[in-house]
Amino acid sequence: MERKYIQSSNLLGVRYQPYTNTLEVEFHNGHVYQYFEVPPQAYTALMDSPSHGRFFNHFIRDRFRFRQIR
């Protein structure tokens, strides 16, 4: 998974592993979370959204099983 850096006041970068449907999100505060069973359409919509942070907060945060890895 290669991290893609994005323009967001809260999110620094994301990685997506399509084989496992795992989304990894790095925040500006240094925390990194993995979100599991995220469909490819959700990742595509996140990357296409004019506000990555708003999309993340409404459609990914607290909607998928996750774990903090850093």
N, CA, C and O atoms as a GROMACS GRO file, in nm:
protein
  280
    1MET      N    1   0.084  -0.118   0.000
    1MET     CA    2   0.000   0.000   0.000
    1MET      C    3   0.088   0.124   0.000
    1MET      O    4   0.173   0.140   0.088
    2GLU      N    5   0.070   0.208  -0.094
    2GLU     CA    6   0.143   0.335  -0.101
    2GLU      C    7   0.055   0.446  -0.045
    2GLU      O    8  -0.062   0.459  -0.083
    3ARG      N    9   0.110   0.525   0.045
    3ARG     CA   10   0.033   0.634   0.105
    3ARG      C   11   0.018   0.748   0.005
    3ARG      O   12   0.115   0.788  -0.060
    4LYS      N   13  -0.104   0.799  -0.007
    4LYS     CA   14  -0.131   0.915  -0.091
    4LYS      C   15  -0.156   1.032   0.002
    4LYS      O   16  -0.246   1.029   0.087
    5TYR      N   17  -0.076   1.136  -0.014
    5TYR     CA   18  -0.092   1.254   0.069
    5TYR      C   19  -0.199   1.343   0.007
    5TYR      O   20  -0.205   1.360  -0.114
    6ILE      N   21  -0.284   1.398   0.094
    6ILE     CA   22  -0.398   1.474   0.047
    6ILE      C   23  -0.403   1.610   0.116
    6ILE      O   24  -0.341   1.632   0.219
    7GLN      N   25  -0.479   1.701   0.054
    7GLN     CA   26  -0.500   1.834   0.110
    7GLN      C   27  -0.620   1.828   0.204
    7GLN      O   28  -0.734   1.817   0.160
    8SER      N   29  -0.592   1.834   0.334
    8SER     CA   30  -0.699   1.829   0.434
    8SER      C   31  -0.648   1.891   0.562
    8SER      O   32  -0.529   1.879   0.594
    9SER      N   33  -0.735   1.956   0.634
    9SER     CA   34  -0.693   2.016   0.761
    9SER      C   35  -0.677   1.911   0.870
    9SER      O   36  -0.611   1.937   0.970
   10ASN      N   37  -0.734   1.794   0.853
   10ASN     CA   38  -0.728   1.689   0.954
   10ASN      C   39  -0.651   1.565   0.908
   10ASN      O   40  -0.576   1.506   0.986
   11LEU      N   41  -0.669   1.526   0.782
   11LEU     CA   42  -0.606   1.404   0.730
   11LEU      C   43  -0.477   1.440   0.657
   11LEU      O   44  -0.472   1.535   0.579
   12LEU      N   45  -0.374   1.363   0.685
   12LEU     CA   46  -0.246   1.384   0.617
   12LEU      C   47  -0.235   1.295   0.493
   12LEU      O   48  -0.194   1.341   0.386
   13GLY      N   49  -0.271   1.169   0.508
   13GLY     CA   50  -0.259   1.077   0.396
   13GLY      C   51  -0.339   0.951   0.419
   13GLY      O   52  -0.380   0.921   0.531
   14VAL      N   53  -0.362   0.878   0.310
   14VAL     CA   54  -0.438   0.754   0.317
   14VAL      C   55  -0.370   0.648   0.230
   14VAL      O   56  -0.300   0.678   0.134
   15ARG      N   57  -0.394   0.525   0.268
   15ARG     CA   58  -0.354   0.408   0.188
   15ARG      C   59  -0.475   0.318   0.179
   15ARG      O   60  -0.557   0.312   0.270
   16TYR      N   61  -0.484   0.247   0.068
   16TYR     CA   62  -0.594   0.152   0.054
   16TYR      C   63  -0.540   0.023  -0.004
   16TYR      O   64  -0.469   0.023  -0.104
   17GLN      N   65  -0.577  -0.088   0.060
   17GLN     CA   66  -0.538  -0.220   0.014
   17GLN      C   67  -0.663  -0.290  -0.040
   17GLN      O   68  -0.745  -0.338   0.038
   18PRO      N   69  -0.678  -0.295  -0.173
   18PRO     CA   70  -0.800  -0.352  -0.230
   18PRO      C   71  -0.818  -0.501  -0.204
   18PRO      O   72  -0.930  -0.551  -0.204
   19TYR      N   73  -0.708  -0.573  -0.183
   19TYR     CA   74  -0.720  -0.718  -0.160
   19TYR      C   75  -0.784  -0.750  -0.026
   19TYR      O   76  -0.848  -0.853  -0.011
   20THR      N   77  -0.765  -0.660   0.071
   20THR     CA   78  -0.822  -0.682   0.204
   20THR      C   79  -0.927  -0.577   0.240
   20THR      O   80  -0.986  -0.583   0.348
   21ASN      N   81  -0.950  -0.482   0.151
   21ASN     CA   82  -1.044  -0.371   0.176
   21ASN      C   83  -1.008  -0.296   0.305
   21ASN      O   84  -1.096  -0.261   0.384
   22THR      N   85  -0.879  -0.273   0.323
   22THR     CA   86  -0.831  -0.201   0.441
   22THR      C   87  -0.790  -0.060   0.402
   22THR      O   88  -0.710  -0.040   0.310
   23LEU      N   89  -0.846   0.036   0.473
   23LEU     CA   90  -0.813   0.176   0.454
   23LEU      C   91  -0.729   0.221   0.573
   23LEU      O   92  -0.770   0.205   0.688
   24GLU      N   93  -0.612   0.276   0.546
   24GLU     CA   94  -0.525   0.327   0.651
   24GLU      C   95  -0.523   0.479   0.640
   24GLU      O   96  -0.498   0.534   0.533
   25VAL      N   97  -0.550   0.545   0.751
   25VAL     CA   98  -0.560   0.691   0.753
   25VAL      C   99  -0.458   0.746   0.852
   25VAL      O  100  -0.453   0.706   0.968
   26GLU      N  101  -0.376   0.840   0.804
   26GLU     CA  102  -0.282   0.910   0.891
   26GLU      C  103  -0.333   1.052   0.911
   26GLU      O  104  -0.368   1.122   0.816
   27PHE      N  105  -0.336   1.093   1.038
   27PHE     CA  106  -0.384   1.227   1.073
   27PHE      C  107  -0.266   1.319   1.097
   27PHE      O  108  -0.154   1.273   1.120
   28HIS      N  109  -0.290   1.448   1.090
   28HIS     CA  110  -0.184   1.546   1.113
   28HIS      C  111  -0.124   1.535   1.253
   28HIS      O  112  -0.010   1.574   1.274
   29ASN      N  113  -0.199   1.482   1.349
   29ASN     CA  114  -0.147   1.468   1.485
   29ASN      C  115  -0.055   1.347   1.501
   29ASN      O  116  -0.004   1.322   1.610
   30GLY      N  117  -0.033   1.272   1.391
   30GLY     CA  118   0.058   1.157   1.395
   30GLY      C  119  -0.010   1.024   1.417
   30GLY      O  120   0.054   0.920   1.400
   31HIS      N  121  -0.137   1.023   1.454
   31HIS     CA  122  -0.207   0.897   1.474
   31HIS      C  123  -0.239   0.832   1.341
   31HIS      O  124  -0.269   0.900   1.242
   32VAL      N  125  -0.232   0.699   1.340
   32VAL     CA  126  -0.263   0.621   1.220
   32VAL      C  127  -0.364   0.514   1.260
   32VAL      O  128  -0.345   0.443   1.358
   33TYR      N  129  -0.471   0.503   1.181
   33TYR     CA  130  -0.574   0.404   1.204
   33TYR      C  131  -0.593   0.321   1.079
   33TYR      O  132  -0.577   0.369   0.967
   34GLN      N  133  -0.629   0.195   1.100
   34GLN     CA  134  -0.670   0.108   0.991
   34GLN      C  135  -0.819   0.082   1.005
   34GLN      O  136  -0.868   0.050   1.114
   35TYR      N  137  -0.892   0.096   0.895
   35TYR     CA  138  -1.035   0.069   0.889
   35TYR      C  139  -1.055  -0.052   0.800
   35TYR      O  140  -1.000  -0.059   0.690
   36PHE      N  141  -1.134  -0.148   0.848
   36PHE     CA  142  -1.148  -0.276   0.782
   36PHE      C  143  -1.281  -0.289   0.708
   36PHE      O  144  -1.382  -0.230   0.747
   37GLU      N  145  -1.279  -0.368   0.601
   37GLU     CA  146  -1.396  -0.398   0.519
   37GLU      C  147  -1.456  -0.271   0.456
   37GLU      O  148  -1.578  -0.257   0.444
   38VAL      N  149  -1.368  -0.181   0.417
   38VAL     CA  150  -1.410  -0.058   0.349
   38VAL      C  151  -1.420  -0.090   0.200
   38VAL      O  152  -1.320  -0.127   0.139
   39PRO      N  153  -1.538  -0.076   0.141
   39PRO     CA  154  -1.552  -0.110  -0.001
   39PRO      C  155  -1.473  -0.015  -0.090
   39PRO      O  156  -1.453   0.101  -0.054
   40PRO      N  157  -1.429  -0.062  -0.205
   40PRO     CA  158  -1.352   0.022  -0.296
   40PRO      C  159  -1.426   0.151  -0.334
   40PRO      O  160  -1.363   0.254  -0.356
   41GLN      N  161  -1.559   0.144  -0.342
   41GLN     CA  162  -1.636   0.263  -0.379
   41GLN      C  163  -1.622   0.372  -0.273
   41GLN      O  164  -1.620   0.491  -0.306
   42ALA      N  165  -1.613   0.333  -0.147
   42ALA     CA  166  -1.597   0.432  -0.039
   42ALA      C  167  -1.460   0.499  -0.048
   42ALA      O  168  -1.448   0.620  -0.029
   43TYR      N  169  -1.357   0.420  -0.079
   43TYR     CA  170  -1.223   0.478  -0.096
   43TYR      C  171  -1.222   0.574  -0.214
   43TYR      O  172  -1.168   0.685  -0.204
   44THR      N  173  -1.279   0.534  -0.325
   44THR     CA  174  -1.283   0.620  -0.444
   44THR      C  175  -1.359   0.749  -0.413
   44THR      O  176  -1.315   0.858  -0.451
   45ALA      N  177  -1.472   0.738  -0.345
   45ALA     CA  178  -1.549   0.857  -0.310
   45ALA      C  179  -1.472   0.947  -0.216
   45ALA      O  180  -1.479   1.070  -0.228
   46LEU      N  181  -1.398   0.890  -0.123
   46LEU     CA  182  -1.313   0.969  -0.032
   46LEU      C  183  -1.211   1.048  -0.112
   46LEU      O  184  -1.193   1.168  -0.088
   47MET      N  185  -1.144   0.983  -0.204
   47MET     CA  186  -1.039   1.048  -0.281
   47MET      C  187  -1.097   1.152  -0.378
   47MET      O  188  -1.029   1.251  -0.409
   48ASP      N  189  -1.219   1.132  -0.425
   48ASP     CA  190  -1.282   1.226  -0.519
   48ASP      C  191  -1.354   1.340  -0.449
   48ASP      O  192  -1.394   1.437  -0.514
   49SER      N  193  -1.372   1.330  -0.320
   49SER     CA  194  -1.450   1.430  -0.246
   49SER      C  195  -1.377   1.564  -0.241
   49SER      O  196  -1.255   1.568  -0.223
   50PRO      N  197  -1.450   1.674  -0.255
   50PRO     CA  198  -1.386   1.806  -0.241
   50PRO      C  199  -1.340   1.834  -0.098
   50PRO      O  200  -1.253   1.918  -0.075
   51SER      N  201  -1.400   1.763  -0.001
   51SER     CA  202  -1.357   1.775   0.139
   51SER      C  203  -1.332   1.635   0.193
   51SER      O  204  -1.424   1.566   0.235
   52HIS      N  205  -1.205   1.595   0.192
   52HIS     CA  206  -1.168   1.460   0.239
   52HIS      C  207  -1.209   1.440   0.385
   52HIS      O  208  -1.263   1.336   0.421
   53GLY      N  209  -1.181   1.540   0.468
   53GLY     CA  210  -1.212   1.529   0.610
   53GLY      C  211  -1.361   1.516   0.636
   53GLY      O  212  -1.403   1.435   0.719
   54ARG      N  213  -1.440   1.595   0.568
   54ARG     CA  214  -1.586   1.589   0.586
   54ARG      C  215  -1.638   1.453   0.542
   54ARG      O  216  -1.720   1.392   0.611
   55PHE      N  217  -1.591   1.405   0.426
   55PHE     CA  218  -1.635   1.273   0.379
   55PHE      C  219  -1.595   1.166   0.480
   55PHE      O  220  -1.676   1.080   0.515
   56PHE      N  221  -1.471   1.170   0.527
   56PHE     CA  222  -1.424   1.072   0.624
   56PHE      C  223  -1.512   1.072   0.749
   56PHE      O  224  -1.554   0.966   0.795
   57ASN      N  225  -1.540   1.190   0.802
   57ASN     CA  226  -1.619   1.199   0.925
   57ASN      C  227  -1.762   1.149   0.907
   57ASN      O  228  -1.819   1.092   1.000
   58HIS      N  229  -1.820   1.170   0.790
   58HIS     CA  230  -1.960   1.130   0.769
   58HIS      C  231  -1.977   0.985   0.722
   58HIS      O  232  -2.078   0.922   0.754
   59PHE      N  233  -1.881   0.933   0.648
   59PHE     CA  234  -1.903   0.804   0.584
   59PHE      C  235  -1.806   0.692   0.622
   59PHE      O  236  -1.827   0.577   0.585
   60ILE      N  237  -1.700   0.726   0.697
   60ILE     CA  238  -1.604   0.621   0.733
   60ILE      C  239  -1.584   0.612   0.885
   60ILE      O  240  -1.595   0.504   0.942
   61ARG      N  241  -1.555   0.723   0.950
   61ARG     CA  242  -1.531   0.723   1.095
   61ARG      C  243  -1.654   0.664   1.166
   61ARG      O  244  -1.768   0.702   1.139
   62ASP      N  245  -1.627   0.571   1.256
   62ASP     CA  246  -1.730   0.506   1.338
   62ASP      C  247  -1.830   0.422   1.259
   62ASP      O  248  -1.931   0.378   1.314
   63ARG      N  249  -1.804   0.398   1.131
   63ARG     CA  250  -1.893   0.313   1.051
   63ARG      C  251  -1.828   0.180   1.015
   63ARG      O  252  -1.895   0.086   0.972
   64PHE      N  253  -1.695   0.173   1.033
   64PHE     CA  254  -1.622   0.051   1.003
   64PHE      C  255  -1.539   0.012   1.125
   64PHE      O  256  -1.496   0.096   1.204
   65ARG      N  257  -1.517  -0.117   1.138
   65ARG     CA  258  -1.430  -0.167   1.244
   65ARG      C  259  -1.291  -0.110   1.220
   65ARG      O  260  -1.246  -0.101   1.106
   66PHE      N  261  -1.221  -0.071   1.328
   66PHE     CA  262  -1.091  -0.007   1.312
   66PHE      C  263  -0.998  -0.042   1.428
   66PHE      O  264  -1.040  -0.094   1.530
   67ARG      N  265  -0.872  -0.011   1.407
   67ARG     CA  266  -0.774  -0.019   1.516
   67ARG      C  267  -0.669   0.090   1.495
   67ARG      O  268  -0.635   0.125   1.382
   68GLN      N  269  -0.621   0.141   1.605
   68GLN     CA  270  -0.514   0.239   1.599
   68GLN      C  271  -0.382   0.166   1.593
   68GLN      O  272  -0.358   0.075   1.673
   69ILE      N  273  -0.296   0.203   1.498
   69ILE     CA  274  -0.165   0.137   1.488
   69ILE      C  275  -0.051   0.230   1.525
   69ILE      O  276   0.063   0.185   1.541
   70ARG      N  277  -0.081   0.360   1.538
   70ARG     CA  278   0.020   0.454   1.587
   70ARG      C  279  -0.048   0.576   1.643
   70ARG      O  280   0.018   0.668   1.690
   0.00000   0.00000   0.00000
